Amino acid sequence: MTSLYFILSTAIFIMLVIGGTLTLLFKKQLIINKRTASYFGIEEGKAKPEEKIKKKNSTKHMRLMKRISDKAKAMIEKVMPAARKKGLEDRLREAGYPMDLSASDFTFLRVILGIVLFFAVYMLLSGVTTSISAVFFLAGIISILGIYYPSFYLSSIIKKRRLEIQKKMPDFFDMANLSIEAGMGIDASLLKVCNQQEGPLAEEFLITLEDMKLGKSRREAFVDLRSRVPIPQFQSIITSLIQADMLGVGMAKVLRTLTVRIREQRTQAAREQAMKAPVKMIFPMMLFIFPAIFIVMLGPLVIYLVQSL
């Protein structure tokens, strides 16, 4: 009976925490759905009384959870050092702001995930074993993994986004070069290519064009773009565009040369990866393939020698 009580309380606690976290993450989507419903004439008066009561109670719970989460995020923002906050903001910006999370939101999500995992493991194992120290130790390890998992996931998003930018750079600048050779300006050609393509590269250039519309010069906007995307190939291209803009060199010629250089660098990187493949295959072969081959080839001989002796 005690274990059943612990399991039920753990399940209720996890459901409440997950509900509050999802409400925090999808707050904008809920607001959009509400405004869409009011726009298309879905009024509250047409709903049943039971639905009205449920909606009112859920709204109260959502407000309470939001108030608690806002206080927790304000506390985290006060405690978090400025350098760490800036570094986390840079990582989130480089990842494309997944789920529109800020630095305080991301830290709050990590803390909530760690707390939920700690109490969940503790509640589930406390009714199974009597060793409290072992339960605390295992729950602490799981909670630490839960705290650091969002950071690992963010790193994977950043890596994937960088690879996607590197993959789309040649085609992007080729299309921009064709537009410039057709008589368009650099800004108009970039805007046209961004509207025709999708992905992080187009998003970064759209942000740059918006900065230019707000009053920044082309050089300042390109410098900000170079700092936002820490990829050496991309940064060298933006540096060349800045220098060409300052010196008055034709952009079409510069982009044509840059696209040829990008493709050569990609070819060299592919050859480098191909040369590394045999070295990387040695350890899997030694651990998994060679033992199986030895067992198949030498197994019958060993059996024969054992039986003969």
TORPAVO-186493 format. One record per residue (C-alpha): residue number from 0; x, y, z. Coordinates in nm, 2 decimals. Layout:
<pts>
NUM / X / Y / Z
...
</pts>
This chain:
<pts>
0 / 0.00 / 0.00 / 0.00
1 / 0.29 / 0.23 / 0.08
2 / 0.45 / 0.17 / -0.26
3 / 0.12 / 0.23 / -0.43
4 / 0.08 / 0.57 / -0.25
5 / 0.44 / 0.67 / -0.35
6 / 0.37 / 0.58 / -0.71
7 / 0.05 / 0.77 / -0.73
8 / 0.20 / 1.08 / -0.56
9 / 0.49 / 1.07 / -0.80
10 / 0.27 / 1.04 / -1.10
11 / 0.06 / 1.34 / -0.99
12 / 0.37 / 1.55 / -0.92
13 / 0.52 / 1.47 / -1.25
14 / 0.20 / 1.55 / -1.43
15 / 0.17 / 1.88 / -1.26
16 / 0.53 / 1.98 / -1.33
17 / 0.51 / 1.87 / -1.70
18 / 0.19 / 2.06 / -1.74
19 / 0.34 / 2.37 / -1.60
20 / 0.65 / 2.34 / -1.81
21 / 0.45 / 2.28 / -2.13
22 / 0.23 / 2.57 / -2.05
23 / 0.54 / 2.79 / -2.01
24 / 0.69 / 2.67 / -2.34
25 / 0.38 / 2.69 / -2.55
26 / 0.25 / 3.01 / -2.41
27 / 0.26 / 3.20 / -2.74
28 / 0.08 / 2.92 / -2.92
29 / -0.20 / 2.92 / -2.66
30 / -0.24 / 3.29 / -2.70
31 / -0.26 / 3.25 / -3.08
32 / -0.52 / 2.98 / -3.06
33 / -0.73 / 3.19 / -2.82
34 / -0.72 / 3.49 / -3.06
35 / -0.79 / 3.27 / -3.36
36 / -1.09 / 3.12 / -3.18
37 / -1.23 / 3.47 / -3.10
38 / -1.17 / 3.58 / -3.46
39 / -1.36 / 3.30 / -3.61
40 / -1.66 / 3.35 / -3.38
41 / -1.60 / 3.06 / -3.13
42 / -1.75 / 3.23 / -2.83
43 / -1.75 / 3.12 / -2.47
44 / -2.12 / 3.16 / -2.44
45 / -2.19 / 2.87 / -2.67
46 / -1.99 / 2.63 / -2.45
47 / -2.15 / 2.41 / -2.19
48 / -2.15 / 2.51 / -1.83
49 / -1.93 / 2.22 / -1.74
50 / -1.68 / 2.33 / -2.00
51 / -1.69 / 2.68 / -1.87
52 / -1.61 / 2.56 / -1.52
53 / -1.32 / 2.34 / -1.64
54 / -1.19 / 2.63 / -1.86
55 / -1.21 / 2.87 / -1.57
56 / -1.03 / 2.63 / -1.33
57 / -0.76 / 2.55 / -1.59
58 / -0.71 / 2.92 / -1.65
59 / -0.66 / 2.97 / -1.27
60 / -0.41 / 2.69 / -1.26
61 / -0.22 / 2.82 / -1.56
62 / -0.20 / 3.17 / -1.41
63 / -0.07 / 3.02 / -1.08
64 / 0.19 / 2.82 / -1.26
65 / 0.29 / 3.11 / -1.47
66 / 0.33 / 3.33 / -1.16
67 / 0.54 / 3.07 / -0.99
68 / 0.76 / 3.02 / -1.30
69 / 0.80 / 3.39 / -1.35
70 / 0.92 / 3.43 / -0.99
71 / 1.16 / 3.14 / -1.03
72 / 1.30 / 3.28 / -1.36
73 / 1.35 / 3.62 / -1.20
74 / 1.54 / 3.46 / -0.91
75 / 1.75 / 3.26 / -1.16
76 / 1.82 / 3.57 / -1.36
77 / 1.94 / 3.75 / -1.05
78 / 2.17 / 3.47 / -0.94
79 / 2.31 / 3.39 / -1.28
80 / 2.65 / 3.56 / -1.36
81 / 2.65 / 3.81 / -1.64
82 / 2.93 / 3.62 / -1.83
83 / 2.75 / 3.29 / -1.81
84 / 2.42 / 3.45 / -1.92
85 / 2.59 / 3.61 / -2.22
86 / 2.75 / 3.29 / -2.32
87 / 2.42 / 3.10 / -2.29
88 / 2.24 / 3.38 / -2.49
89 / 2.51 / 3.34 / -2.77
90 / 2.46 / 2.96 / -2.78
91 / 2.08 / 3.00 / -2.80
92 / 2.11 / 3.26 / -3.07
93 / 2.35 / 3.03 / -3.26
94 / 2.10 / 2.74 / -3.23
95 / 1.82 / 2.96 / -3.37
96 / 1.64 / 3.02 / -3.03
97 / 1.47 / 2.67 / -3.01
98 / 1.12 / 2.71 / -2.87
99 / 1.19 / 3.08 / -2.83
100 / 1.37 / 3.02 / -2.50
101 / 1.58 / 3.29 / -2.33
102 / 1.87 / 3.22 / -2.10
103 / 1.66 / 3.23 / -1.79
104 / 1.39 / 3.00 / -1.95
105 / 1.66 / 2.75 / -2.05
106 / 1.81 / 2.75 / -1.71
107 / 1.47 / 2.71 / -1.55
108 / 1.39 / 2.42 / -1.78
109 / 1.72 / 2.25 / -1.67
110 / 1.64 / 2.30 / -1.30
111 / 1.28 / 2.17 / -1.34
112 / 1.40 / 1.87 / -1.53
113 / 1.66 / 1.78 / -1.26
114 / 1.41 / 1.82 / -0.98
115 / 1.14 / 1.61 / -1.15
116 / 1.39 / 1.33 / -1.22
117 / 1.53 / 1.34 / -0.87
118 / 1.19 / 1.31 / -0.70
119 / 1.06 / 1.06 / -0.96
120 / 1.36 / 0.82 / -0.90
121 / 1.34 / 0.87 / -0.53
122 / 0.97 / 0.80 / -0.51
123 / 0.99 / 0.49 / -0.73
124 / 1.29 / 0.34 / -0.55
125 / 1.21 / 0.43 / -0.19
126 / 0.94 / 0.17 / -0.18
127 / 1.16 / -0.10 / -0.34
128 / 1.48 / -0.08 / -0.13
129 / 1.55 / 0.02 / 0.23
130 / 1.89 / 0.18 / 0.15
131 / 1.82 / 0.55 / 0.16
132 / 2.18 / 0.64 / 0.07
133 / 2.17 / 0.43 / -0.24
134 / 1.84 / 0.58 / -0.34
135 / 1.97 / 0.93 / -0.29
136 / 2.29 / 0.85 / -0.48
137 / 2.10 / 0.71 / -0.78
138 / 1.85 / 0.99 / -0.78
139 / 2.13 / 1.25 / -0.77
140 / 2.31 / 1.09 / -1.06
141 / 1.99 / 1.08 / -1.27
142 / 1.90 / 1.44 / -1.18
143 / 2.25 / 1.56 / -1.28
144 / 2.21 / 1.38 / -1.61
145 / 1.87 / 1.55 / -1.65
146 / 2.02 / 1.89 / -1.58
147 / 2.30 / 1.85 / -1.83
148 / 2.09 / 1.69 / -2.10
149 / 1.94 / 2.01 / -2.24
150 / 2.29 / 2.15 / -2.28
151 / 2.40 / 1.85 / -2.48
152 / 2.08 / 1.87 / -2.69
153 / 2.15 / 2.24 / -2.75
154 / 2.51 / 2.16 / -2.86
155 / 2.37 / 1.90 / -3.11
156 / 2.13 / 2.16 / -3.25
157 / 2.42 / 2.41 / -3.29
158 / 2.63 / 2.14 / -3.47
159 / 2.34 / 2.05 / -3.70
160 / 2.27 / 2.41 / -3.78
161 / 2.63 / 2.48 / -3.87
162 / 2.64 / 2.18 / -4.10
163 / 2.32 / 2.29 / -4.27
164 / 2.47 / 2.64 / -4.32
165 / 2.79 / 2.50 / -4.47
166 / 2.58 / 2.27 / -4.70
167 / 2.37 / 2.55 / -4.84
168 / 2.64 / 2.82 / -4.88
169 / 2.74 / 2.73 / -5.24
170 / 2.39 / 2.73 / -5.38
171 / 2.29 / 3.04 / -5.18
172 / 2.58 / 3.25 / -5.31
173 / 2.55 / 3.11 / -5.66
174 / 2.19 / 3.23 / -5.68
175 / 2.28 / 3.56 / -5.53
176 / 2.56 / 3.59 / -5.80
177 / 2.31 / 3.52 / -6.08
178 / 2.08 / 3.78 / -5.95
179 / 2.35 / 4.04 / -5.93
180 / 2.47 / 3.96 / -6.28
181 / 2.11 / 4.00 / -6.40
182 / 2.12 / 4.37 / -6.28
183 / 1.99 / 4.35 / -5.92
184 / 2.17 / 4.51 / -5.62
185 / 2.33 / 4.31 / -5.35
186 / 2.05 / 4.38 / -5.10
187 / 1.77 / 4.29 / -5.35
188 / 1.95 / 3.98 / -5.46
189 / 2.00 / 3.85 / -5.10
190 / 1.63 / 3.92 / -5.03
191 / 1.52 / 3.73 / -5.34
192 / 1.74 / 3.43 / -5.25
193 / 1.62 / 3.44 / -4.89
194 / 1.26 / 3.43 / -5.00
195 / 1.32 / 3.14 / -5.24
196 / 1.52 / 2.93 / -4.99
197 / 1.45 / 2.81 / -4.64
198 / 1.69 / 2.73 / -4.36
199 / 1.92 / 2.89 / -4.11
200 / 2.14 / 3.07 / -4.37
201 / 1.83 / 3.25 / -4.52
202 / 1.71 / 3.33 / -4.17
203 / 2.05 / 3.49 / -4.08
204 / 2.05 / 3.70 / -4.39
205 / 1.69 / 3.81 / -4.34
206 / 1.79 / 3.93 / -3.99
207 / 2.08 / 4.12 / -4.15
208 / 1.85 / 4.28 / -4.41
209 / 1.61 / 4.38 / -4.13
210 / 1.89 / 4.55 / -3.94
211 / 1.98 / 4.74 / -4.25
212 / 1.62 / 4.86 / -4.28
213 / 1.63 / 4.98 / -3.92
214 / 1.92 / 5.21 / -3.99
215 / 2.24 / 5.01 / -3.98
216 / 2.49 / 5.04 / -4.25
217 / 2.57 / 4.74 / -4.47
218 / 2.91 / 4.71 / -4.31
219 / 2.77 / 4.71 / -3.96
220 / 2.50 / 4.46 / -4.05
221 / 2.76 / 4.22 / -4.21
222 / 2.98 / 4.25 / -3.91
223 / 2.70 / 4.15 / -3.68
224 / 2.62 / 3.86 / -3.92
225 / 2.98 / 3.75 / -3.91
226 / 2.97 / 3.75 / -3.53
227 / 2.64 / 3.56 / -3.51
228 / 2.76 / 3.27 / -3.73
229 / 3.10 / 3.14 / -3.60
230 / 3.19 / 2.93 / -3.90
231 / 3.54 / 3.00 / -4.04
232 / 3.43 / 2.96 / -4.41
233 / 3.13 / 3.18 / -4.37
234 / 3.32 / 3.44 / -4.17
235 / 3.59 / 3.46 / -4.44
236 / 3.31 / 3.51 / -4.71
237 / 3.15 / 3.79 / -4.51
238 / 3.49 / 3.95 / -4.45
239 / 3.55 / 3.95 / -4.83
240 / 3.21 / 4.10 / -4.89
241 / 3.28 / 4.38 / -4.64
242 / 3.61 / 4.46 / -4.80
243 / 3.46 / 4.45 / -5.15
244 / 3.19 / 4.69 / -5.03
245 / 3.44 / 4.93 / -4.88
246 / 3.68 / 4.92 / -5.18
247 / 3.40 / 4.94 / -5.45
248 / 3.48 / 4.60 / -5.61
249 / 3.21 / 4.44 / -5.82
250 / 3.01 / 4.20 / -5.60
251 / 2.94 / 3.96 / -5.89
252 / 3.31 / 3.89 / -5.94
253 / 3.37 / 3.85 / -5.57
254 / 3.08 / 3.61 / -5.52
255 / 3.19 / 3.40 / -5.82
256 / 3.53 / 3.36 / -5.68
257 / 3.40 / 3.28 / -5.33
258 / 3.16 / 3.01 / -5.45
259 / 3.44 / 2.84 / -5.64
260 / 3.65 / 2.85 / -5.32
261 / 3.37 / 2.71 / -5.11
262 / 3.32 / 2.42 / -5.34
263 / 3.69 / 2.35 / -5.34
264 / 3.70 / 2.36 / -4.96
265 / 3.40 / 2.12 / -4.94
266 / 3.58 / 1.88 / -5.18
267 / 3.89 / 1.89 / -4.97
268 / 3.69 / 1.83 / -4.65
269 / 3.52 / 1.53 / -4.81
270 / 3.86 / 1.39 / -4.91
271 / 3.99 / 1.44 / -4.56
272 / 3.70 / 1.25 / -4.41
273 / 3.75 / 0.97 / -4.66
274 / 4.12 / 0.95 / -4.56
275 / 4.02 / 0.93 / -4.19
276 / 3.77 / 0.65 / -4.25
277 / 4.02 / 0.35 / -4.26
278 / 4.18 / 0.47 / -3.93
279 / 3.83 / 0.50 / -3.76
280 / 3.74 / 0.15 / -3.88
281 / 4.03 / -0.02 / -3.71
282 / 3.89 / -0.01 / -3.35
283 / 3.54 / -0.14 / -3.45
284 / 3.70 / -0.42 / -3.65
285 / 3.93 / -0.51 / -3.36
286 / 3.64 / -0.52 / -3.11
287 / 3.36 / -0.67 / -3.31
288 / 3.46 / -0.82 / -3.64
289 / 3.80 / -0.98 / -3.57
290 / 3.68 / -1.18 / -3.27
291 / 3.38 / -1.32 / -3.46
292 / 3.62 / -1.42 / -3.75
293 / 3.86 / -1.59 / -3.51
294 / 3.57 / -1.78 / -3.34
295 / 3.44 / -1.90 / -3.68
296 / 3.79 / -2.00 / -3.81
297 / 3.96 / -2.13 / -3.50
298 / 3.66 / -2.25 / -3.31
299 / 3.64 / -2.60 / -3.48
300 / 4.02 / -2.64 / -3.44
301 / 4.00 / -2.56 / -3.06
302 / 3.71 / -2.81 / -3.02
303 / 3.91 / -3.08 / -3.21
304 / 4.22 / -3.03 / -3.00
305 / 4.02 / -3.04 / -2.68
306 / 3.84 / -3.36 / -2.78
307 / 4.17 / -3.53 / -2.90
308 / 4.36 / -3.44 / -2.58
</pts>
